[in-house]
Amino acid sequence: MTSKAERVPARGLPPSQGLNSDQIVNKGRAITERTCSRRCKKIICVENKDYALPNKAPIFNIPASVVWSLGLIVAVQLYRQWLGPEADFNFVISLAFIPARYAGAISDIPGGDASAYYSFLTYMFVHGDWTHLVINSLWLLAFGSAVARRIGDINYVLFSILCGLGGILTHLFIHWGDISPVVGASAAISGQMAGAIRFIFGAYKYGQLAESRIDPKGTRLVGVVEALKDPKIVVFLLIWLGLNILVGVGGVSIGQSASVAWEAHIGGFITGLLLFGIMDRMHSAAVSIPPENWEED
């Protein structure tokens, strides 16, 4: 086979003599792992392209943008612990997104006129309690880290904000004038999940799991229509959607006052699914090659 386009940029060390190798076959594609004693590296060769792997992978390999995201939401929650009940209530309500602000109730809600503008963003950094924050943090670590490695820190921040906006605008459309505050990063994280499945499932489908271990920017990005035709992705989406609806019926509360709406999760997910391709192309190191232009005999 000859490649019509270079699928993954060559990285790592050139082939060296005196290497011990073991060859396996992944969906008909030769993958060779070699140990180089001189350089103390493991080299993985995928279809004649070599990648150098460190002897010991770091225990924590979290992108800086994800670390800062986690730090910010934890800092907000810690700050709330220093506030009294009334001050905490006013602080949360001033940052939370409340649809009633856009139906003439601004003067009666903490935060005033300005909150009608900044709460589109700040609602993502407030959480109902520590359990809510920990659950979101785990999802953020899983999917946010994958997205940040794929599209870079700056695009990750922009993409997450857009997903959060898409989610809360969906909620506003459905619940116009509602007095219930909405908090949490779930809409943004749902968008990150949608973006991640487009290249994680793509790597699995096109046998690029080996490459994705080293360079997620070089793995295949599936299109939206292609993703929605994949039975595995459809099953995943149906399970995720069902869980969101079940959780949303009960709601996640801040005392008696605020809730996290499942509609925002759906809106964030759809936003992420549709926008990730654009964000991916904006990142100079990302590649996306249609399957029909992948290889030829």
C-alpha positions as CSV (number, residue, x, y, z in Angstrom):
1,M,0.0,0.0,0.0
2,T,1.1,3.6,-0.6
3,S,-0.3,6.5,1.2
4,K,-1.9,9.3,-0.7
5,A,-1.4,11.7,2.1
6,E,0.9,11.7,5.2
7,R,-1.5,10.6,7.9
8,V,0.6,11.3,11.0
9,P,3.7,13.5,11.2
10,A,6.9,11.5,11.8
11,R,8.0,12.0,15.4
12,G,10.6,10.5,17.7
13,L,13.9,8.8,17.0
14,P,15.1,7.4,13.7
15,P,15.5,3.6,13.5
16,S,18.6,2.4,15.2
17,Q,20.7,-0.7,14.8
18,G,20.8,-3.3,17.5
19,L,17.2,-2.9,18.5
20,N,15.1,-5.8,19.9
21,S,11.7,-5.8,18.3
22,D,8.3,-7.5,18.6
23,Q,5.8,-7.2,15.8
24,I,2.0,-7.3,16.1
25,V,-0.8,-6.7,13.6
26,N,-3.5,-4.2,14.3
27,K,-6.3,-4.5,11.7
28,G,-3.8,-5.5,9.0
29,R,-1.3,-2.8,9.8
30,A,2.2,-3.6,11.1
31,I,3.1,-2.1,14.4
32,T,6.5,-2.8,15.8
33,E,7.7,-2.0,19.3
34,R,11.5,-1.8,19.9
35,T,13.6,-1.1,22.9
36,C,16.7,1.0,22.4
37,S,19.2,0.4,25.2
38,R,21.5,3.2,24.0
39,R,18.8,5.9,24.4
40,C,16.8,4.2,27.1
41,K,13.6,4.6,25.0
42,K,10.9,2.4,23.7
43,I,10.2,3.1,20.0
44,I,6.9,2.3,18.5
45,C,6.9,2.0,14.7
46,V,3.6,2.3,12.9
47,E,3.7,1.6,9.2
48,N,7.4,2.7,8.9
49,K,7.0,5.8,11.1
50,D,8.9,5.8,14.4
51,Y,7.7,7.3,17.7
52,A,9.9,7.5,20.8
53,L,8.1,6.8,24.0
54,P,9.6,7.6,27.5
55,N,10.5,4.7,29.7
56,K,8.1,5.9,32.4
57,A,4.9,7.7,31.5
58,P,4.1,10.5,33.9
59,I,1.4,9.7,36.5
60,F,-0.3,13.0,35.9
61,N,-0.3,14.3,32.4
62,I,-3.0,16.9,32.5
63,P,-2.9,19.9,30.1
64,A,-2.3,23.3,31.7
65,S,-5.6,24.7,30.5
66,V,-7.4,21.8,32.3
67,V,-5.4,22.3,35.5
68,W,-6.4,26.0,35.5
69,S,-10.0,25.2,34.8
70,L,-10.1,22.8,37.7
71,G,-8.2,25.3,39.9
72,L,-10.7,28.0,39.2
73,I,-13.9,26.0,40.0
74,V,-12.2,24.6,43.2
75,A,-11.2,28.2,44.2
76,V,-14.8,29.4,43.8
77,Q,-16.1,26.6,46.0
78,L,-13.4,27.2,48.6
79,Y,-14.2,30.9,48.7
80,R,-17.8,30.1,49.4
81,Q,-16.8,28.2,52.6
82,W,-15.6,31.5,54.1
83,L,-19.0,33.2,53.5
84,G,-22.0,33.2,55.9
85,P,-25.3,31.7,54.6
86,E,-26.7,35.0,53.4
87,A,-23.5,36.2,51.8
88,D,-23.1,32.8,50.1
89,F,-26.6,32.9,48.8
90,N,-26.1,36.4,47.3
91,F,-22.7,35.3,45.8
92,V,-24.1,32.2,44.1
93,I,-27.2,33.9,42.8
94,S,-25.2,36.8,41.4
95,L,-23.0,34.4,39.4
96,A,-25.7,31.9,38.5
97,F,-27.7,32.0,35.2
98,I,-31.4,32.9,35.9
99,P,-33.8,33.2,32.9
100,A,-36.0,35.5,34.9
101,R,-33.4,38.2,34.5
102,Y,-34.4,38.6,30.9
103,A,-38.1,38.8,31.7
104,G,-38.0,42.0,33.7
105,A,-37.0,40.7,37.1
106,I,-33.4,42.1,37.2
107,S,-33.9,44.6,40.0
108,D,-35.2,41.9,42.4
109,I,-32.3,39.4,41.9
110,P,-28.8,39.7,43.4
111,G,-26.3,40.8,40.8
112,G,-28.3,43.5,39.3
113,D,-28.1,44.6,35.6
114,A,-24.5,43.5,35.1
115,S,-25.3,39.9,36.0
116,A,-27.6,39.7,32.9
117,Y,-24.4,39.8,30.8
118,Y,-21.7,38.1,32.8
119,S,-23.7,35.2,34.2
120,F,-23.7,33.6,30.7
121,L,-20.1,32.8,31.6
122,T,-19.9,32.8,35.4
123,Y,-22.6,30.2,35.9
124,M,-20.1,27.5,34.8
125,F,-17.7,28.1,37.7
126,V,-20.3,27.7,40.5
127,H,-21.4,24.3,41.7
128,G,-24.1,23.1,44.0
129,D,-21.9,21.3,46.5
130,W,-18.6,19.4,46.6
131,T,-20.2,16.2,45.3
132,H,-21.4,18.1,42.2
133,L,-18.0,19.7,41.8
134,V,-16.1,16.4,42.1
135,I,-18.3,14.6,39.6
136,N,-17.9,17.4,37.1
137,S,-14.1,17.5,37.8
138,L,-13.7,13.8,36.9
139,W,-15.6,14.2,33.6
140,L,-13.5,17.3,32.9
141,L,-10.3,15.4,33.5
142,A,-11.4,12.6,31.2
143,F,-12.8,14.5,28.2
144,G,-11.3,18.0,28.8
145,S,-7.8,16.6,28.8
146,A,-8.4,14.7,25.6
147,V,-9.8,17.8,23.8
148,A,-7.0,20.1,25.1
149,R,-4.3,17.7,23.8
150,R,-6.0,17.5,20.5
151,I,-6.7,21.2,19.8
152,G,-4.4,23.0,22.2
153,D,-4.9,25.1,25.3
154,I,-6.2,28.3,23.8
155,N,-8.7,26.5,21.5
156,Y,-9.7,24.3,24.4
157,V,-10.7,27.4,26.4
158,L,-12.6,29.0,23.5
159,F,-14.3,25.7,22.6
160,S,-15.4,25.1,26.3
161,I,-16.8,28.6,26.6
162,L,-18.8,28.2,23.3
163,C,-20.2,24.9,24.5
164,G,-21.2,26.5,27.8
165,L,-22.9,29.3,25.9
166,G,-24.7,26.9,23.6
167,G,-26.0,24.9,26.6
168,I,-27.3,27.9,28.5
169,L,-28.9,29.5,25.5
170,T,-30.8,26.2,25.0
171,H,-31.9,26.3,28.6
172,L,-33.0,30.0,28.2
173,F,-35.0,29.2,25.1
174,I,-36.9,26.4,26.8
175,H,-37.3,28.0,30.2
176,W,-37.7,31.7,29.4
177,G,-38.6,33.7,32.5
178,D,-37.9,30.8,34.9
179,I,-36.7,32.0,38.4
180,S,-34.6,28.8,39.1
181,P,-30.8,29.5,39.0
182,V,-28.6,27.3,36.8
183,V,-25.1,26.5,37.9
184,G,-22.3,24.1,36.9
185,A,-19.8,23.3,34.2
186,S,-21.9,20.4,32.9
187,A,-22.9,22.0,29.6
188,A,-19.3,22.8,28.7
189,I,-18.1,19.3,29.7
190,S,-20.9,17.8,27.6
191,G,-19.5,19.7,24.6
192,Q,-16.0,18.4,25.4
193,M,-17.4,14.9,25.5
194,A,-19.0,15.4,22.1
195,G,-15.8,16.7,20.6
196,A,-13.8,13.9,22.1
197,I,-15.9,11.1,20.7
198,R,-15.3,12.4,17.2
199,F,-11.6,11.5,17.3
200,I,-11.6,8.8,20.0
201,F,-14.2,6.7,18.1
202,G,-12.4,7.6,14.9
203,A,-9.1,6.3,16.2
204,Y,-10.8,3.0,17.2
205,K,-12.7,2.7,13.9
206,Y,-9.7,3.3,11.6
207,G,-7.2,1.4,13.7
208,Q,-5.3,4.4,14.9
209,L,-5.3,3.5,18.7
210,A,-1.5,3.1,18.6
211,E,-1.0,6.6,17.1
212,S,-3.5,8.1,19.5
213,R,-1.4,7.0,22.4
214,I,1.4,9.2,21.2
215,D,-0.1,12.0,19.2
216,P,-3.9,12.6,19.5
217,K,-3.6,15.5,17.0
218,G,-2.7,13.0,14.2
219,T,-5.7,10.6,14.6
220,R,-8.7,10.5,12.3
221,L,-11.5,13.0,13.0
222,V,-14.9,11.6,11.9
223,G,-17.5,13.9,10.5
224,V,-20.8,14.7,12.3
225,V,-22.9,12.6,9.8
226,E,-20.4,9.8,9.9
227,A,-20.4,9.8,13.7
228,L,-24.2,9.7,13.9
229,K,-24.2,6.6,11.5
230,D,-21.8,4.7,13.7
231,P,-23.8,2.2,15.9
232,K,-21.3,2.4,18.7
233,I,-21.5,6.2,18.9
234,V,-25.3,6.1,18.6
235,V,-25.6,3.6,21.5
236,F,-23.2,5.8,23.6
237,L,-25.3,8.9,22.8
238,L,-28.6,7.2,23.7
239,I,-27.2,6.0,27.0
240,W,-25.8,9.4,27.8
241,L,-29.0,11.1,26.8
242,G,-31.1,8.8,28.9
243,L,-28.9,9.3,32.0
244,N,-29.1,13.1,31.6
245,I,-32.9,13.0,31.4
246,L,-33.1,10.7,34.5
247,V,-30.8,12.9,36.5
248,G,-32.5,16.1,35.3
249,V,-35.9,15.0,36.5
250,G,-34.5,14.9,40.1
251,G,-32.2,17.8,39.6
252,V,-29.0,18.8,41.4
253,S,-29.8,21.5,44.0
254,I,-28.2,24.3,46.0
255,G,-30.3,24.0,49.1
256,Q,-33.8,24.9,48.0
257,S,-32.8,27.5,45.3
258,A,-30.8,26.4,42.3
259,S,-30.6,23.5,39.9
260,V,-28.5,22.2,37.0
261,A,-30.7,21.6,34.0
262,W,-30.3,18.6,31.7
263,E,-31.5,20.8,28.7
264,A,-28.2,22.8,29.1
265,H,-26.3,19.5,28.9
266,I,-28.0,18.6,25.6
267,G,-27.4,22.1,24.2
268,G,-23.7,22.0,25.2
269,F,-23.3,18.5,23.6
270,I,-24.9,19.5,20.3
271,T,-22.8,22.7,20.2
272,G,-19.6,20.7,20.8
273,L,-20.5,18.1,18.2
274,L,-21.1,20.7,15.6
275,L,-18.2,23.1,16.4
276,F,-15.4,20.7,17.2
277,G,-14.5,20.2,13.5
278,I,-14.0,24.0,13.1
279,M,-11.9,24.2,16.3
280,D,-9.9,21.2,15.1
281,R,-9.1,22.8,11.8
282,M,-8.0,26.0,13.6
283,H,-5.3,24.1,15.3
284,S,-2.3,24.0,13.0
285,A,-1.1,20.6,14.1
286,A,-4.5,18.8,13.6
287,V,-5.1,16.6,10.6
288,S,-8.3,15.3,9.1
289,I,-8.1,13.1,6.1
290,P,-11.3,11.6,4.5
291,P,-11.3,7.8,4.5
292,E,-11.6,7.6,0.7
293,N,-8.4,9.6,0.4
294,W,-6.6,7.6,3.1
295,E,-4.8,4.8,1.3
296,E,-4.8,3.0,-2.0
297,D,-3.4,-0.3,-3.2
